[in-house]
Amino acid sequence: MKLREALEIIHSDRSGAAQIQYLLGFSATPNPLQTFLQAFLLTRQSSLAVGVDTLPYGDLIGALEGRDPNGYAGAAIVVEWYDLDPRLGFRRLGGWARSAIPDIVATVQQNLQRLRAAIQRLAAAMPVAISLPTLPLPPISITAPPQAHEYEAKLWTEAWTFAGWCASRRNVRLLNPADLDRDSPTAARFDFRAELGQGSPYKLAHASALAELLSRLLAPEPALKGLITDLDDTLWKGLLGEVGPAGVAFTLQGGAQIHGLYQQFLQSLAERGVLLAIATKNDPALVDQALARPDLLVTKDSFFPVEAHWGPKSESVERILNAWNVGPEAVAFIDDSPMEAAEVQSRFPELRCLRFTANDPSHLLQLFDTLRQWYGKSAIRAEDRLRVESVRNAASLDASRDGFLATLQSRVTFHLSRDSGDDRAFELLNKTNQFNLNGRRLTLPDWARILADPEAFLLTVEYTDKFGSLGKIAVIIGHSRGASATIEYWALSCRAFSRRIEHATLAHLFDRLGVEAIALDYAPTDRNGPVREFLAGLEISPKEPVISLSAFEARCPHLQFVPEDFPAHV
Amino acid sequence: MSDLDARLSSLFLAAFPGLDVGAVRAATQDSTAGWDSVATVMLASLVEEEFGEGFDMDEAADWSSYQAVRLSLEKRLSG
């Protein structure tokens, strides 16, 4: 991004938009990094007005230690070597004598310890994105290039130990140096003149690249949920109908390594909770045999559903999306045939179609990189891993809802609290579109602020039945005052539809809160039709969405069996 | 308006969004809201990005008006 473009984005009219504030932890002159970060955060969150606060010049760690983390949606911390010891910069003349090196290393160790404590405190309140030193070390010790000196190795050891700690902490997102290296070549980062002139060490292009990556860590795109793949000349080399299940290849020996690597990647996605399905024009019996090959690098049961027939692939995709209960915008389709991809794309314009190019290995690395961007998440939760199993189970249930409910051996567990540290609940609320009361999203500071109110409540719901656990599948935030309560936020995972969990949830709230009426802060959105249907089923007016206990009991007779079929454990 | 003026004016408008389009060439540090030392650093960065010419802060310290920036830039560009 050009600096001028960044300024134009910042100065664009956002009147009326909700304001959120980020913190930039950077000890040098904040601009232009601050400007770029603000512009990228605005671009990624177009419905919000975004501000970026900075720290006083020259003391990153001390300033972070003294900063109140409340009120921020996130923090970007940019560490350079001079933050860990000023002698590792160019604006202080502390001496580069050989005898100073042990003390420099010791100082870096001490300051990294302080930095850990400061980050831990900030990350308790908000997501923290952090980048390790991006600029080269100064020539403290003279070794002939390209030989590295012992001191450099020691400092990098300290930095990488610190990096390992960061990457393992909740709410801390470490910027991958490899991604920065790709976007900003190391030799073109340092602006020595600007560093000496105004304490601004980055070339504009480097500041832009660094800001963009930090913004992606702080405001990531929602990850895609599913991937639909072709088989022949995609998952393996060869046409199954011609060479048979034993003839398809996916190894180096068969000249088909690229397909084996693709299989490995899919297996990795499946283990992270990504839904996988197959759309192939093939004989289903042959497909079944080929997928059962024990040397396949992605397991057969990672795929559901498997659509194998001779009809259009768009029909397969439609059935797969229905089975998953996922919209096309959350799914990618991969096929070696441009014609098939075009046919699917024309039917589902929002679906992301990619071509598998088997004769160009370099293409595979680009494909992996794209998929990593689409499916990567900052953390994998237990619910992500349960997703595939729950989709498969839901599809095998009796189509008759009442019959199905009666046979599920359902167990709904409610947790009523004001726990603002519940990451899964926060994530669920902010990513659910279909059963979402009003489509409103919450920032972490707002989440914490609402739950700090003594009259507020947070209800989370977990679900298990004879087919296994769906994990935490619903979150409700509201306030209870006297004989009435208001639900302001309510999201229910699409994986848990058609089980009347929403009805059981209302029943539980009436019971636990001891209220006579519950109001719902409902607002229609383009996507929340399931909420509208739920309200209609209980005869709740969307214009005045309130229901009394007596009306609820009268209109929801199925809940008479709640104590038996929906035992609530609080 | 010369090409240099057109490009430089657009940088001023990016740096100072409150500036009236017709008043850019008469802008001075005193008459322009938000034109402080931080804005001067930003302006120097914008000029470097647009014209490929970097200015030290010692040089940019004399940028008290649009015309001063223009003169400084013109000298540099003419070699």
Interface residues (C-beta under 8 A of the other chain):
Chain A: K2 L3 R4 L7 E8 H11 T29 N31 P32 T35 R193 A194 G197 Q198 S200 L204
Chain B: S10 L11 A14 A15 P17 V38 V41 M42 S45 L46 E48 E49 E50 G54 D56 M57 D58
